[in-house]
Amino acid sequence: MVTSGQSVPLPSHIHYELLLQLLEQQTMATVYQSPQLRRQTQELIITLRKALSQQRQIEETCKLSNVAVEYQWSTNQPLERFSAEM
């Protein structure tokens, strides 16, 4: 449960955008002649788009509940915060 004054850590949107750009521009260009790899890459792109959409739903729920969202840029960020609180 989120307590008062606590924010919800979520990945920064740039993480999704970078992965999508890599997959759409470079990976697809490399695997276009292989139907199986192309299909798997397309499925991965769809999955990432769904993940970003689901994250936006979480953000909207937080907004409606007056819960702050804290965008994370690395996996070290939360660990540093938790160790500083201990």
ABEGO torsion letter per residue (X at the ends): XBBBGBBBBBBBAAAAAAAAAAAAAAAAAAAAABAAAAAAAAAAAAAAAAAAAAAAAAAAAAAAAGBBBBBBABAAAAAAAAAAAX
